[in-house]
Amino acid sequence: SVTSFEGVSNTGVDTLELGDRVSNVRMVTRGIRNVRHIVVRGGVDGEFYSEGRASNGRPESAFFGEGMTTFSFWSETPRVIVLPSTVTSLQLDEEVDADTKANTTIYVAGAKGSQAWKTVKAAMDSAGYKTANLLEYSAPTLALSGTGIAEAGEGYVLTASLGASVSVDIAVSGGVPSGREVRVVRVGEDGGETVLQDWSAMVASTDGRFATASYAWTPAPEDALVRVDARDATGLIRSVPMTV
């Protein structure tokens, strides 16, 4: 339910994730530590402002969901930025170094020629960023398949015999094609979590449109609910439950 946020600079925090009611986020990191990944799931006419060069280098990524509208990046930009179709204003610092400009990729959740696309392209042109690094963004999807696995509501169900080995095939498409990883987590009746497989790299298709992975294990009696998580370079996590 957070709507306004300022801080988390000069800490050991790696990822900042906020919900979908954000109206204002401000991050000033002049010579102090910054978070590596920023995830804002959505906003209400939301504004994001960042300023300064961090002591631990430029951020890796920043993801902004629908409802965020105004963005200002001064002195430094994350390597990967995802902007929503609701973007109405983007300011980029034209005085940043050439390497930063050449190695910043911006995704827009809007088709080429849309107003959001035009807004971002104009800002990149004005500040001297490579518009070849402006790409369309589609929401990530996560799908499971394999023997005994079937879709069920918002997730999946696995029918298997105890003591029998099971292979779960995992496929991800959409999102950002770089940094795709997957993990598998057991969720107990009390909500407690046990990591069965920690974050592991997925295998990308030759065109980069999707990535795959497989998880093999022998279900135990306590494996009543398993959750599969996937993420990419933005740090945004997509999850699906699988009832065993």
Sequence and secondary structure as in RCSB ss.txt:
>XXXX:A:sequence
SVTSFEGVSNTGVDTLELGDRVSNVRMVTRGIRNVRHIVVRGGVDGEFYSEGRASNGRPESAFFGEGMTTFSFWS
ETPRVIVLPSTVTSLQLDEEVDADTKANTTIYVAGAKGSQAWKTVKAAMDSAGYKTANLLEYSAPTLALSGTGIA
EAGEGYVLTASLGASVSVDIAVSGGVPSGREVRVVRVGEDGGETVLQDWSAMVASTDGRFATASYAWTPAPEDAL
VRVDARDATGLIRSVPMTV
>XXXX:A:secstr
   EEE  TTSS  EEEE S EEEEEEE SSS   SEEEE  EEEEEEEEES  TT S SEEEE TTEEEEEEES
   SEEEE TT  EEEE TTS HHHHHT EEEESS TTSHHHHHHHHHHHHHT  GGGEEE    EEEEESTTEE
EETTEEEE   TT  EEEEEEEESS SSS EEEEEEE TTS EEEEEEEEE EE TTSSEEEEEEEE   TT SE
EEEEEE TT  EEEEEEE 
